Amino acid sequence: MRLHPGEIEATGRRATTLDEVVRRLFDASPGVSARPRIIAIDGRGGAGKTTLAERLRTAVPGSAIVHTDDVAWNLAYFDWGATLAEHVLAPLHRGRAVDFRPAAWAAHDRSGSIRVPAGAPVVWVEGTGVLRSELAPWLDASIYVQGDLDEQERLLAARDGDSPEQREHIAKWLAEELPFLLREQPWARATLIVAGPAPELLVAEPVPARAGVLVLGGAGVDHVVRVPQLPLPPADSTHSTVHTRAGQTGDFVALGLHALGLPTTHLDVLGDDPEGALVRDLHERQGVPFHTIGTPRGTKRSVNLVDPRGRRQSLYDSSRGAGGVTFPPDLLATLAGTARHAHVCVTEPCAEAIPALVAAGLTISTDLHDWDGADDHHRRFAEQADIVFLSTVNLPDHESAMRSIGGRAVVVATAGDRGGYVLDPADGQISPYGPATPPAEVRDTNGAGDAFVAGFLYGHLTGEPLARCLRLGAIAGAHACTVPATEVGPIDVETLTSRLR
C-alpha cells in the first residue's frame, strides 16, 4: 500500500462488520445520553469516507451525517475548523438541532442549509481533516479510513472528472492535504482504522504517531563574507559587510524537510552563547522542534567566503562543537520513537548515536559533503547508512569512491550545475542524472546541497522511484541557489511539485 510519507500502514487488520464497528465506537464513548454521540470519519480525499458514513447512518437508525465539504464550500481547503465547531459541534453538544447556512452559501446563492434534527442518537461528521487537534474536544470517537494513494488518485479522477482543470484542482488539493495530514496525524488519534475496498470492512487498531524525521547534528552559525573572487589573492582586503546568520547543514536539512510537510525534529549540541541563541531563534521562528545538549566548547561556527557567481569556500572553527559531550540515551530513544528516518550529519557526537537509531528501526541517511574518498571519519558514517550523499568536488575518481561505500546503500554524488551520479544498489550500476534549471538568478550556492538532500528525502519517504527522488532533489537545490544567504526560504511542497511537472 502506497501511503503519505509518515503515514504508517495499519497492521493486524481483520475482517469485521458494521455492527462491530458501531459497537467499538460506542464502547469508546460511554456516558453520552443528553446529546448525540459525535463520531468523526477522517481519511484522504477519495478514501471512501462518504460511502462509509452512509453505511453507518443506515446501521444506526435516526443518525445523521454532516459533510465537512459543505462547511468548507468556497473556503480554503482546511480553513473551516472554527466554523464547524461554532455552528455545528457546539449546538450538538448542547443537545440542540442544527440549522446552519454558511456565509459562503448566501454569498454564492447556494440554497438550503446544513441541518441535523434534535434527538439524533449519532452524528457522523465526515471529511478530510475533521480529526484535527483543535476539534478533538468536541469528538466522542473516530475512524480513520486508510487507503492506497494510487487508488485515491484514480477514485478522485473517476468521481470528479479528468479534465485539465480538474487534474489541476486535484494536484492542488493533494499538495495541501499532504502537509496537513502529516502535521495532524489523524491515523494516530483515531479510535479505529478502517481499511480495504468497499463493501469489505477491515478494521485495525490506531497506529503510533511515528511518522517523522530526526535530524542529528549540524547546528551552527555562519559568518558570510562577500568576496570579489575565489580563491582570494594572498593580500589583506576590506569588505563592506560580514553577515552573521544561523544555519549550517543540519539546520537547513531540518528546515527543508519541515517546509515540505515532513514532521521533523532536530537534535544537536549547542553552546550557551550568542551563536547558540541565533540557532535556537531560527528553529523557533520556523516552527521546527529543536532539542539541544549543552557544550562548554560553544556553538559550531564557520566563515563562508562567497564570490559573485555564488560559489562558496567555508572555513570551519574546529575549536567549537561537542567536546566529548554525547546525546543522552533516554532522550535519543524518545526522539527515535517518534521517527521513521534519521538524517545524521558528520559532526560529533552523531556517529556514536547511529547504532541506537538502527536498533530503533530507523533508516539512516548522511551527507559526506566534500569527502576526499579516504578520510575514515566520514567513512564510518557512510558504512552505517541506507542513503549516502556526497560531492564530487574532492574526488579524483568518483565511481571508485562511490563503490567503496556502496554495498546496500543508495549513493548520490552531486556535481553542482552538472547534475551528478547515483549508485543504485538494486543493480550495482552508476548512472548520471541531470541538473535542474534555477528559476531565477543564482544568488548563493550555500545550502543547495542541504536543499537537495531535503528534496530527495521527501521523494524517498513518499515512496517515489529513485529517478524521481533525484529530480526532486535537483529542483530543491536549484531553488536554494536563488535565495540570498541573508534569507531563509526553503522550497514548499506546492512549488516543488509544480516544477516537477
CORHU-V776064 format. One line per field, one symbol per residue. phi: phi as a letter, one per 30 degrees, with the letter a starting at -180 (. if undefined). burial: # if it has 24 or more other C-alpha atoms within 12 Angstrom, else .. A space follows every 10 residues. Layout:
BEGIN
phi->???
burial->???
END
This chain:
BEGIN
phi->.dcdeidddd cidbdbbddd edddddddbd icbdbddcbd bcldeidjdd dddddddddc eidbbccded ddeiceebcb edddddcbdd edddicdcbc ceeddddchd diadbbddjd dbcdccldjd dcddcedccc aabcccbddd dedddddddc jbdedddddd dddddcdedd ddddhdddcd dbccbjddcd cccbdecddc bcbccciica bcccbdbdab ddddadacbd bcccbdkced dddddddddc jdebbcbada ddbedddddd deddddiceb cbcdbddjde bacccbcddi dbbcccdddc kdijdbdeed dddddddccc bbccddcdcd edddeddddd jddbbabdhc ecibededdd dddcccbbca cdeccdbddd ddddcdhccd cccdbidcjl bbccddbicc bdbddcdeda ddcaddjddd deeddddedd dciddedddd dddddddddd dccdddbcad dcdddddddd d
burial->..######## .......#.. ##.###.... ....###### ########## #######..# ..######## ###...##.# #.###.#### ###.#.##.# ##........ ...####..# ########## ##..##.### #########. .##..#.... .........# #.######## ########## ######.... ########## ########## #######... .......... ...####### ########## ########## #...##.### .##..#.### #####.#### #######..# ####.....# ##..###... .##.###### ########## ########.# .######### #.#....### ########## ##.....##. ###.###.## #######.## ####.....# #.######.. .######### ########## ##.#.##### ########## #####..### #######... .
END
